[in-house]
């Protein structure tokens, strides 16, 4: 029964994400990224999709050539 149970944890994970963002210091922090980003998918069309712990996603174009 436990395996078929659908859990809606959006509100909980959003609160967790907002708390992490409020505690963020300036500069890159790998530990911070591990806490808020569930996965990053890089596509062949030079875009990256970031999926956060609350399942929201952001898709960004990558500047691969440095121009």
C-alpha positions in Angstrom: 0.0 0.0 0.0 2.8 2.4 0.8 4.3 2.1 -2.7 1.1 3.3 -4.4 0.5 6.3 -2.1 0.8 9.6 -3.8 2.4 12.3 -1.6 2.0 16.0 -2.3 5.1 17.5 -0.7 5.1 20.7 -2.8 4.4 23.0 0.1 6.9 21.3 2.4 9.7 21.4 -0.2 8.9 25.0 -1.2 9.3 26.0 2.5 12.5 24.1 2.6 13.7 25.9 -0.6 12.8 29.3 0.7 14.6 28.7 4.0 17.7 27.7 2.2 17.5 30.8 0.0 17.2 33.0 3.0 20.4 31.5 4.5 22.4 31.9 1.3 25.6 33.8 1.4 27.3 35.5 -1.6 29.3 33.4 -4.0 29.0 29.8 -5.3 28.3 27.2 -2.7 28.2 23.6 -3.8 26.5 22.4 -0.6 23.8 25.0 -1.1 23.2 23.8 -4.7 23.0 20.1 -3.5 20.3 21.2 -1.0 18.0 23.0 -3.4 18.6 21.4 -6.9 17.2 17.9 -7.5 18.8 17.6 -10.9 20.3 19.5 -13.8 19.7 18.3 -17.4 21.9 19.7 -20.2 20.5 19.3 -23.7 22.2 19.4 -27.1 20.5 22.7 -28.0 22.8 24.5 -25.4 20.1 24.7 -22.7 20.1 23.5 -19.1 17.0 22.6 -17.2 17.3 22.9 -13.4 14.7 21.0 -11.3 14.5 22.2 -7.8 13.5 20.1 -4.7 9.9 21.4 -4.9 9.7 20.0 -8.6 9.6 23.5 -10.2 11.9 23.8 -13.2 13.8 26.6 -14.9 15.3 26.3 -18.4 18.2 28.5 -19.3 20.2 29.0 -22.4 23.9 28.2 -21.9 26.7 30.5 -23.2 29.1 27.7 -24.3 31.2 29.7 -26.7 32.0 32.5 -24.2 30.6 35.2 -26.5 
